[in-house]
Amino acid sequence: MKSTAMKMIKAIIENNMPGQAVEKALQNHQFNGNIYLIAIGKAAWTMAQAASNFLGERLVKGIIVTKYDHSQGALPRIDIYEAGHPVSDENTIIATEGCIKFAENLGGDDELLFLISGGGSALFESPLPGLSLADIQDVTSQFLAKGADIIEINTVRKRLSKVKAGRFGQIAAPAKVFSIVLSDVLGDRLDSIASGPAYPDSSTLEDALKIVEKYKIQLPNIIMEETPKNVNNVETIITGSVRTLCDAAAEAANRLGYQPHILSTTLNCEASEAGRFLASIAAGTQKGNTSLQKPCAIIAGGETVVTIKGSGKGGRNQELALSAAKGIAGLEGTLIFSLGSDGTDGPTDAAGGIVDGESFDKLKCLGLDIDKILDDNDSYNGLKSIDGLIITGPTGTNVNDVSVVLCE
């Protein structure tokens, strides 16, 4: 079953690469001026490569800002920056300031092709006057440790930034901006994907303050201001999302002989809770207590969160998988995997985790207590000890996470 699951994972990723979607969007767009490019996010290089191949010599110049080790080589007339994620670093500021100067020099006869993918909130950042990189890092780290979801985090972060919440779109004026977006946000909210650098913000200052109070976040000494509600020089199109990720999983499952069932495309809870929930569905199916007929694949897409309690190493998909292992212990013909489509789950080199009915006993035989591992948020090392890590390397795409239960 693990071999089958790995075939499914490969197909899911291949069917969600953004190249064809970017090319299709460009075919349907009429450029009327000099063409420039900025690409930000974990999938920035792949999206920029597709645009570069399509535009050829028509592309005057461009900039890519992506995560460390996510660039795959030089592209004609395009400068490439790599920077920190999920927490911005000094290279983030250098790259973003370069993009600001680039956009400020554009005129009314120019058009900026702005390619946006998940991860852009951390990778594309320049603090407002009076704030420092350390301030942004501290706020982000507080939110991540307390299990806030990405929309909540971005609602606050965009009020500390010179480029988020439509402000970068305004910087590029009078040039026109054509924005192609690869969505990693549930509901495909354009003002939340990468914190909406070229899209008007629908959240309010009141929303942001409520989130700060909810998580007891210590803000830097600054008075947050309202964000732009109109950005008139930007046209935006979405090219991919968690729905396409789940559809690809369903297609792959069907080809491999499993009846697919998409349970949800909006999974949004603690990773460990999601793992236990999916395990309960697997157990119920194996015992004949659900309406699902075997062999089947139960698919859930979305983005879970992890409230950090320990000092271990891991990511939300690894924690989900490890949590599920206890609930399917001893079940034959049962496997659960969860992965991030970008190939990097949390601050690790793993895309996610994969477990079956034997995983719990394997850990026990090694003298490892699954509950202690989870309490320490050390899912990476727990899964590594039983060959339960999914390692893909950076994939070049980023359309959220997918979790799959296989029952035979």
Residue, then its C-alpha position, 0 to 999 in steps of 0.5 A: m500500500k505504501s508503494t501505491a500511496m507514493k504513486m498517488i503522491k507523485a501524481i497529485i504533485e505533477n497534476n498541480m504544477p502551475g506551468q500550464a495554468v500560468e501559460k493558459a492565463l497568459q494566452n488569454h491576456q492582451f499585453n499592451g506595453n513593455i512587460y516586466l515581471i515579479a514573482i513571489g512565493k514558494a512556487a515563484w520560480t516555476m511560475a516565472q519559468a512558465a512566463s519566461n518561456f511563453l513571453g520570450e524576448r517580450l519580457v524586459k526584466g524580472i525579479i523572483v523572490t522565493k524560499y531558500d533552495h526553491s530556485q532551480g537555476a537562472l532564467p533570462r533577464i530575471d534576478i533571483y532572490e532566496a529568503g526566509h520562510p515561515v519567518s522573514d529574514e534580512n534577505t527578505i527585506i533586501a529582495t522586497e526593497g529591490c521589488i519596490k524600487f523596480a515597481e516605482n520606476l515603472g511608467g504608464d506604458d509598462e505592464l507588470l506581470f505579478l505572479i503570486s503563490g503561497g509563502g509570499s507573506a513571509l517572503f515579500e516584506s518590508p516593515l512600515p516606517g518605525l518598525s524593524l525586521a525583528d518586530i515582524q519576526d517576533v509577531t509572526s513567531q508569536f502567532l505560529a506558536k499559538g496555532a493561529d491560522i494563516i488568515e488571522i496572521n495575515t490580517v495583522r501582518k498586513r498592517l505592519s507592512k509597506v507592501k501588503a494589503g494592496r499597497f504594492g499594487q499602488i506602488a506600481a501605479p501608473a503601470k498596469v498590473f496583471s496578477i496570476v495567483l496560485s492559492d494556498v488559502l482556504g476559500d481563495r481569498l485574494d486579500s489573504i493569499a500572500s497577504g494580498p499585495a496587489y488586492p484591496d483588503s476586506s478586513t478591518l482594523e477592528d478585525a486585526l485588534k480582535i485577533v491580537e486580543k484573542y491570541k494575546i499578541q505583544l505588538p511593537n510600539i506602533i499604531m496600526e492604520e487602516t489598509p487600502k480598500n481600492v486598488n484600481n490598476v490591477e487585474t487578478i486571476i486565480t490559477g489553482s487551489v486546494r480544490t484542484l489538489c483534491d481533484a488530482a488526488a481523486e483522479a489518482a485514487n480512481r486510476l489506482g483502483y480506489q473509489p474516491h470520496i472528497l470529504s472536505t476542501t476546508l479542513n481547518c483545525e488542530a493537526s492532531e485532531a484531524g489525524r484522530f478524526l481521519a483515523s476514526i473514519a478509517a476504523g469505522t470503514q474497516k469495521g463496516n460502520t460507514s457507508l463507504q465500500k472498500p477499496c476506497a480513498i477518503i480525501a480531505g484538503g485544507e490547512t491544519v494548525v499546530t499549537i506548539k507545546g514542546s521543543g521537537k521538530g515537525g510540521r502540521n502534516q507530519e503531526l496529523a499523520l503521527s496522530a492518526a497512527k494510534g487510531i489505526a493501530g492493528l488495522e490491516g489494509t489501512l494507510i493514511f498520508s498527509l502532505g504539503s503540496d510545496g514539499t516542505d512541511g514546517p521547518t523540515d525537509a519533509a513534505g509530510g508523513i505516512v502511516d499504516g496499521e503497523s506504525f504504532d507497534k513499530l514505535k512501541c518496539l523502538g521504546l518510543d511513546i507516541d503520546k510523548i512524541l506528540d506532546d513534544n511536537d517531535s513528529y519528524n523524528g518519530l516518523k523518521s524512526i519508522d520510515g514514515l516521512i514523505i520526502t519530495g524536495p521542493t516541488g515548485t507548486n503550493v496549493n495547500d495540503v491534502s490528507v488521504v485515507l486508503c482502505e482495502 
